[in-house]
């Protein structure tokens, strides 16, 4: 089978999975869906993301969310905005292992990219209860341990008063919520931010152009890397497949009765020989307190992955090459220090992380393929840029 034929089959499976078994072009599109697709800028080869009924998108809410995303007035001490940890040219990450909050608190986890975030089945690195963007957004805004934007109960009235006192924001809130009698509220802010984040859709990378018929969009090396990525040797596709390169996926066609919420232990740590991760962040275990959930994290979207270093939930791997070597080894070995242990021997590690022998040429090819997922138009699109500049 040729690489081109192989990739065509993979793309066919991708589209079928995204559309519940039918080619997307064969699915009848309702007028509402057509309107939402245009409003959010959804590419033709993507399904519409899941949109909760309680927060339908409007151009006014998206506009308000765009301004709020970049406005430092949203933090209690007016030193940070959402964009402080989510920078457009870095695919809405920040280039740090772990960011600092507005009061100087070092956060526990690496800042995730926001491209195609609307397609995730769950939100944050490891929480099976946050099923909508609206659930997640309350955390950076309201959390007090650690503090991110710091809009705690003691500060919330002060922050909201800033927007009520601003004539531009008064008009924007009124336009976004024309039936509301009150001014700014935390709920309105969260709904507007979620509406803006749903527009952050990345779907015009060289990989996408290749899938849509441009054979020259990928080099021969990248085509080989795609084949290795989807092969049983590297096994990347078991956790990173489909439209969003993550099996944690939901769109407008997903059936709630069969929706899955996957989390995996990838052998990054094995602190005490029984599978533990560092005490400050043990993944899903911190929520459930079930020992078998230590080290479980959601598989991330790989789109634009080449510009989102460092990697893993704690930013502890610096380069894409090191990530590939980690999986080739079957888990990371920490030689010294308080986190010493061999992740390859972890009893809690996913059976999909078995390790494999790979040549330098094969690793080069997979890395080159991952670089083809960079969407230059997305990370430079003025529609997502700072509206204050």
Residue pairs with C-beta under 8 A, 6 or more apart in sequence:
3 223
3 224
3 226
3 227
4 215
4 223
6 227
6 230
7 210
7 211
7 223
7 226
7 227
10 226
10 230
11 211
14 211
14 241
14 242
14 243
15 23
15 24
15 45
16 22
16 23
17 241
17 242
17 243
18 24
18 46
18 47
18 242
18 243
18 251
18 253
19 27
19 47
19 253
20 27
20 253
20 254
20 255
24 44
24 45
24 47
27 253
29 37
33 48
33 252
36 42
36 48
36 51
36 56
36 57
37 48
39 57
39 58
39 59
39 62
39 199
40 48
40 49
40 57
40 118
40 198
40 199
40 201
41 199
41 201
41 383
42 48
42 49
42 201
42 203
43 201
43 203
43 204
43 208
45 203
45 208
45 211
45 212
46 201
46 203
46 243
47 243
47 251
47 252
47 253
48 251
48 252
48 253
49 116
49 118
49 119
49 198
49 201
49 250
49 251
49 252
50 118
50 119
50 132
50 250
50 251
50 252
50 254
51 57
51 118
51 198
51 252
52 132
52 134
54 134
55 61
55 134
55 191
55 194
55 195
57 195
57 198
58 176
58 195
60 172
60 175
60 176
61 176
61 177
61 191
61 192
61 195
61 196
62 192
62 195
62 196
62 199
63 172
63 175
63 176
64 172
64 173
64 175
64 176
64 192
64 195
64 196
65 192
65 193
65 194
65 195
65 196
65 197
66 196
66 384
66 387
67 169
67 172
67 387
67 388
68 74
68 82
68 189
68 192
68 193
68 196
69 81
69 82
69 83
69 86
69 193
69 196
69 197
70 81
70 82
70 83
70 386
70 387
70 388
71 81
71 388
72 78
72 79
72 80
72 81
72 84
73 159
73 162
73 163
73 166
74 81
74 82
74 141
74 149
74 151
74 159
74 189
75 81
75 102
75 149
75 150
75 151
75 159
76 102
76 149
76 150
76 151
76 152
76 155
76 158
76 159
77 102
77 103
77 150
79 102
80 101
80 102
80 148
80 149
82 140
82 149
82 193
83 386
84 94
84 99
84 102
85 93
85 94
85 99
85 111
85 140
85 148
86 92
86 93
86 94
86 111
86 113
86 114
87 93
87 94
87 95
88 379
88 380
88 381
88 384
88 385
89 307
89 379
89 380
90 113
90 307
90 308
90 379
91 113
91 114
91 115
91 202
91 303
91 304
91 307
91 308
91 375
91 378
91 379
92 113
92 114
92 115
92 200
93 110
93 111
93 112
93 113
93 307
93 308
94 111
95 309
95 310
96 110
96 111
96 310
96 315
97 110
97 310
97 314
97 315
97 316
98 106
98 107
98 108
98 109
98 110
98 314
98 315
99 106
99 107
99 110
99 111
100 106
100 107
101 107
101 146
101 147
101 148
101 149
101 150
102 147
102 148
102 149
102 150
103 147
103 150
105 146
105 147
105 148
106 146
107 146
107 148
108 146
108 280
108 281
108 314
109 124
109 125
109 281
109 313
109 314
110 125
110 310
110 311
110 312
110 313
110 314
110 315
112 124
112 125
112 300
113 300
113 301
113 303
113 304
113 308
114 197
114 200
115 200
115 201
115 202
115 301
115 303
115 304
115 375
115 378
116 200
116 201
116 202
116 203
116 243
116 244
116 301
116 303
117 123
117 133
117 197
117 200
117 301
118 133
118 197
118 198
118 200
118 201
119 243
119 244
119 246
119 249
119 250
119 251
119 301
120 244
120 246
120 248
120 249
120 250
120 298
120 301
121 131
121 248
121 249
121 250
121 254
121 259
121 260
121 261
121 262
122 128
122 129
122 130
122 131
122 248
122 261
122 298
123 130
123 131
123 132
123 133
123 135
123 136
124 130
124 136
124 139
124 298
125 283
125 297
125 298
125 313
126 263
126 283
126 284
126 286
126 287
126 296
126 297
126 298
126 313
127 136
127 284
127 287
128 261
128 263
128 284
128 287
128 288
129 135
129 287
130 136
130 139
132 194
133 193
133 194
133 197
133 198
134 190
134 191
134 194
137 190
137 193
137 194
137 197
138 186
138 190
139 148
140 148
140 149
141 148
141 149
141 151
141 186
141 189
141 190
142 151
142 152
142 156
142 186
144 150
144 152
151 159
151 186
156 186
160 183
160 184
160 185
160 186
163 169
163 170
163 173
163 183
163 184
164 170
164 183
164 184
169 184
170 183
173 180
173 183
173 184
173 188
176 188
176 192
177 188
180 188
199 383
199 384
200 378
200 384
201 378
202 303
202 304
202 375
202 378
203 375
203 378
204 375
204 377
204 378
205 303
205 304
205 372
205 373
205 374
205 375
205 378
206 217
206 218
206 222
206 372
206 374
207 217
207 218
207 226
207 369
207 372
207 373
208 375
209 217
210 217
210 218
210 223
210 372
217 372
218 226
218 369
218 372
219 368
221 364
221 365
221 368
221 369
222 365
222 368
222 369
222 371
222 372
223 369
224 365
224 369
225 364
225 365
225 366
225 367
225 368
225 369
225 370
225 372
226 369
226 372
228 234
228 362
228 365
228 366
228 369
229 236
229 237
229 240
229 366
229 369
229 370
230 236
230 237
230 241
233 356
233 358
234 327
234 356
234 358
234 362
234 366
235 352
235 354
235 356
236 327
236 366
238 247
238 352
239 246
239 247
239 262
239 264
239 299
239 350
239 352
240 246
240 247
240 299
240 300
240 302
241 247
242 249
243 249
243 251
244 301
244 303
245 301
245 302
245 303
245 373
246 298
246 299
246 300
246 301
246 302
247 260
247 262
247 299
248 261
248 262
248 298
248 299
250 259
262 298
262 299
263 283
263 284
263 293
263 296
263 297
263 298
264 296
264 297
264 299
264 350
264 352
264 353
265 275
265 283
265 294
265 295
265 296
265 297
265 346
265 348
265 349
265 350
265 353
266 295
266 297
266 326
266 327
266 331
266 343
266 349
266 350
266 353
267 326
267 330
267 331
267 332
267 343
267 344
267 346
267 349
267 350
267 353
268 277
268 295
268 312
268 313
268 316
268 326
268 331
268 332
268 343
269 276
269 277
269 278
269 295
269 332
269 334
269 339
269 341
269 343
269 346
270 276
270 331
270 341
270 342
270 343
270 344
270 345
270 346
270 349
271 277
271 278
271 338
271 339
271 340
271 341
272 341
273 341
273 345
274 347
274 348
275 294
275 295
275 346
275 347
275 348
275 349
276 282
276 294
276 295
277 283
277 285
277 294
277 295
278 314
278 338
278 339
281 313
281 314
282 293
282 294
282 295
283 293
283 294
283 295
283 296
283 297
283 313
284 290
284 293
284 296
284 297
285 291
285 293
285 294
285 295
285 296
287 293
292 348
294 348
295 346
295 348
295 349
297 313
302 370
302 373
303 373
303 375
304 373
304 374
304 375
304 378
304 379
305 311
305 320
305 370
305 373
306 320
306 370
306 371
306 373
306 374
307 374
307 379
309 318
309 319
309 320
310 316
310 317
310 318
310 319
311 317
311 318
311 319
311 320
311 322
311 323
312 323
317 323
317 326
317 332
320 367
320 370
320 371
321 363
321 367
324 358
324 363
324 366
324 367
325 363
326 332
327 353
327 355
327 356
328 355
328 356
328 357
328 358
328 363
329 344
329 355
330 343
330 344
330 349
330 353
330 354
330 355
330 356
331 342
331 343
331 344
331 345
331 346
331 349
331 353
331 355
332 343
332 344
333 341
333 342
333 343
333 344
334 340
334 341
334 342
334 343
343 349
344 355
378 384
